[in-house]
């Protein structure tokens, strides 16, 4: 994966194990999948895996305000209806069971290309106020999905990488960005400086020894 956030593309972090549905699938089945797996949405595809729609929590609210995940829980715990039960209730429940995805899906969902940069995808999330976006290739084939959480995770991972202590090479950080010829000049200059420091120390030691020898000689004489 690229090192910098600006270099990351959608295809680098998108989820490729897609739980997709078809227009003729049951709405209740899709709602149950979203409920059981805590999905924010399910992309809808045709038999060739081309994106044709999207179902999110927005679509799971019908015109009468029926929240389908609640209906799923209700139907899952419901026992078989008997003749004494309300025919009207039976009719409504059967209608709910027969509802197809094509009846509620967003037929023109916003999608993003897998080749765009992640920061462009982040802008798309802000503009369209979505929690999950389908990802397609150049031919509009569904290749993945991207959630806001994926972007947040990439930002967090990038921040952790930046906070790690870097191992410095022989070149110090202050010369790392210099052109090669300047680096060589700096390294040569530093080598010469070290030489003169060593030479100065050597001459000081020799001078000290000579001084001591002269003093001792004077005392002996």
LINUR-V304261 format. One record per residue. N is the residue number from 0. RES is the residue in one letter. PHI is phi in radians with two decimals (999 if undefined). OMEGA is omega in degrees with one decimal (none if undefined). Layout:
n = <N & N>
res = <RES & RES>
phi = <PHI & PHI>
omega = <OMEGA & OMEGA>
//
This chain:
n = <0 & 1 & 2 & 3 & 4 & 5 & 6 & 7 & 8 & 9 & 10 & 11 & 12 & 13 & 14 & 15 & 16 & 17 & 18 & 19 & 20 & 21 & 22 & 23 & 24 & 25 & 26 & 27 & 28 & 29 & 30 & 31 & 32 & 33 & 34 & 35 & 36 & 37 & 38 & 39 & 40 & 41 & 42 & 43 & 44 & 45 & 46 & 47 & 48 & 49 & 50 & 51 & 52 & 53 & 54 & 55 & 56 & 57 & 58 & 59 & 60 & 61 & 62 & 63 & 64 & 65 & 66 & 67 & 68 & 69 & 70 & 71 & 72 & 73 & 74 & 75 & 76 & 77 & 78 & 79 & 80 & 81 & 82 & 83 & 84 & 85 & 86 & 87 & 88 & 89 & 90 & 91 & 92 & 93 & 94 & 95 & 96 & 97 & 98 & 99 & 100 & 101 & 102 & 103 & 104 & 105 & 106 & 107 & 108 & 109 & 110 & 111 & 112 & 113 & 114 & 115 & 116 & 117 & 118 & 119 & 120 & 121 & 122 & 123 & 124 & 125 & 126 & 127 & 128 & 129 & 130 & 131 & 132 & 133 & 134 & 135 & 136 & 137 & 138 & 139 & 140 & 141 & 142 & 143 & 144 & 145 & 146 & 147 & 148 & 149 & 150 & 151 & 152 & 153 & 154 & 155 & 156 & 157 & 158 & 159 & 160 & 161 & 162 & 163 & 164 & 165 & 166 & 167 & 168 & 169 & 170 & 171 & 172 & 173 & 174 & 175 & 176 & 177 & 178 & 179 & 180 & 181 & 182 & 183 & 184 & 185 & 186 & 187 & 188 & 189 & 190 & 191 & 192 & 193 & 194 & 195 & 196 & 197 & 198 & 199 & 200 & 201 & 202 & 203 & 204 & 205 & 206 & 207 & 208 & 209 & 210 & 211 & 212 & 213 & 214 & 215 & 216 & 217 & 218 & 219 & 220>
res = <X & X & X & X & X & X & X & X & X & X & X & X & X & X & X & X & X & X & X & X & X & X & X & X & X & X & X & X & X & X & X & X & X & X & X & X & X & X & X & X & X & X & X & X & X & X & X & X & X & X & X & X & X & X & X & X & X & X & X & X & X & X & X & X & X & X & X & X & X & X & X & X & X & X & X & X & X & X & X & X & X & X & X & X & X & X & X & X & X & X & X & X & X & X & X & X & X & X & X & X & X & X & X & X & X & X & X & X & X & X & X & X & X & X & X & X & X & X & X & X & X & X & X & X & X & X & X & X & X & X & X & X & X & X & X & X & X & X & X & X & X & X & X & X & X & X & X & X & X & X & X & X & X & X & X & X & X & X & X & X & X & X & X & X & X & X & X & X & X & X & X & X & X & X & X & X & X & X & X & X & X & X & X & X & X & X & X & X & X & X & X & X & X & X & X & X & X & X & X & X & X & X & X & X & X & X & X & X & X & X & X & X & X & X & X & X & X & X & X & X & X>
phi = <999 & -0.98 & -1.38 & -1.71 & -1.03 & -1.18 & -1.66 & -1.28 & -1.88 & -0.98 & -1.13 & -1.32 & -2.23 & -1.14 & -1.46 & -1.75 & -1.47 & -1.63 & -1.74 & -1.79 & -2.34 & -1.95 & -1.02 & -1.63 & -1.22 & -1.26 & -1.05 & -1.11 & -1.14 & -1.14 & -1.09 & -1.15 & -1.07 & -1.10 & -1.23 & -1.18 & -1.81 & 1.00 & -1.51 & -1.51 & -3.08 & -2.33 & -1.27 & -1.93 & -2.26 & -1.59 & -1.16 & -1.72 & 1.14 & -1.53 & -1.20 & -2.18 & -3.10 & -2.65 & -2.11 & -2.16 & -1.06 & -1.09 & -1.31 & -1.45 & -1.86 & -1.47 & -1.09 & -1.65 & 1.43 & -1.40 & -1.52 & -1.09 & -1.00 & -1.15 & -1.13 & -1.10 & -1.05 & -1.11 & -1.20 & -1.16 & -1.72 & -1.43 & -1.47 & -1.08 & -1.28 & -1.84 & -1.04 & -1.33 & -1.28 & -1.09 & -1.05 & -1.13 & -1.13 & -1.05 & -1.13 & -1.17 & -1.16 & -1.17 & -1.11 & -1.15 & -1.15 & -1.47 & -1.12 & -1.78 & -1.01 & -1.04 & -1.34 & -2.14 & -1.20 & -1.37 & -1.38 & -2.34 & -1.28 & -1.33 & -2.41 & -2.22 & -1.49 & -1.19 & -1.55 & -1.38 & -1.27 & -1.13 & -1.17 & -1.20 & -1.13 & -1.08 & -1.11 & -1.10 & -1.08 & -1.18 & -1.22 & -1.68 & 0.91 & -1.97 & -1.66 & -2.53 & -2.18 & -1.26 & -2.02 & -2.21 & -1.63 & -1.11 & -1.72 & 1.19 & -1.41 & -1.21 & -2.13 & 3.04 & -2.37 & -2.28 & -1.91 & -1.00 & -1.04 & -1.09 & -1.19 & -1.06 & -1.12 & -1.16 & -1.10 & -1.13 & -1.10 & -1.13 & -1.14 & -1.11 & -1.15 & -1.20 & -1.43 & -1.24 & -1.09 & -1.57 & -1.48 & -1.49 & -1.48 & -1.04 & -1.32 & -1.36 & -1.09 & -1.26 & -1.86 & -1.09 & -1.67 & -1.38 & -1.05 & -1.02 & -1.13 & -1.22 & -1.06 & -1.10 & -1.11 & -1.12 & -1.14 & -1.13 & -1.05 & -1.17 & -1.11 & -1.13 & -1.09 & -1.08 & -1.05 & -1.23 & -1.12 & -1.14 & -1.09 & -1.08 & -1.09 & -1.09 & -1.14 & -1.11 & -1.13 & -1.06 & -1.08 & -1.12 & -1.12 & -1.09 & -1.08 & -1.10 & -1.11 & -1.10 & -1.09 & -1.11 & -1.13 & -1.09 & -1.15 & -1.16 & -1.14>
omega = <178.2 & -174.6 & -174.8 & -179.6 & -177.9 & -179.2 & -176.4 & 176.0 & -178.8 & -177.4 & -180.0 & -174.1 & -176.5 & 175.0 & -177.0 & 175.2 & -169.1 & 171.6 & -177.7 & 177.8 & 177.8 & -179.3 & -177.0 & 176.0 & 178.8 & 176.6 & -179.6 & 178.0 & 178.8 & 179.0 & 179.3 & 177.0 & 178.9 & -178.7 & -176.7 & -174.7 & 178.5 & 177.8 & 174.2 & -179.5 & 178.5 & 176.6 & -179.5 & -175.7 & 173.2 & -175.4 & 179.3 & 179.7 & 173.8 & -178.5 & 179.3 & -178.9 & -179.8 & 173.9 & 175.9 & 178.5 & 178.6 & -178.0 & -178.9 & 171.7 & -179.2 & -175.4 & -179.2 & 177.1 & 178.4 & 179.6 & -170.1 & 175.0 & 175.7 & 178.1 & 178.5 & 178.4 & -178.0 & -177.5 & -179.8 & -177.7 & -175.3 & 177.0 & -179.3 & -179.0 & 176.4 & -177.3 & -177.9 & -179.3 & -175.9 & 176.7 & -179.8 & 178.5 & 177.8 & -178.8 & -179.0 & 179.7 & 178.8 & 178.0 & 178.7 & 179.2 & -176.3 & -175.8 & -179.6 & -178.6 & -177.6 & -178.3 & -175.8 & -171.9 & 171.6 & -174.5 & -179.2 & -175.9 & 173.5 & 180.0 & 178.9 & 178.0 & -179.1 & -174.9 & -177.5 & 179.3 & -176.5 & 179.6 & 174.3 & 177.6 & 178.7 & 177.0 & 179.5 & 177.6 & -178.9 & -177.2 & -173.4 & 176.3 & 177.8 & 176.2 & -176.7 & 178.4 & 174.3 & -179.8 & -177.8 & 173.6 & -176.6 & -179.3 & 179.9 & 171.7 & 179.3 & -179.4 & 179.8 & 173.9 & 178.4 & 179.0 & 176.3 & -179.3 & 179.9 & 179.3 & 178.8 & 179.8 & 178.7 & 177.5 & -179.7 & 178.7 & 178.6 & 179.1 & 178.6 & -179.7 & -179.9 & -177.9 & 179.7 & 176.6 & 180.0 & 176.2 & -178.8 & 175.1 & 179.2 & 178.1 & 180.0 & -176.7 & -175.2 & 178.8 & -173.7 & -175.8 & -178.8 & 173.6 & -173.7 & -178.4 & 178.0 & 177.3 & -179.5 & 179.6 & -179.8 & -179.1 & 177.6 & 179.6 & -179.6 & 178.5 & 178.8 & 179.7 & 178.4 & 179.3 & -177.8 & 175.7 & 179.2 & 180.0 & 179.6 & 178.8 & 179.7 & -179.5 & 177.9 & 178.9 & 179.0 & 179.5 & 179.3 & -180.0 & 179.8 & -179.9 & 179.3 & 179.8 & 179.1 & -179.6 & 179.3 & 179.9 & 179.5 & -178.9 & -179.9 & 179.1 & none>
//
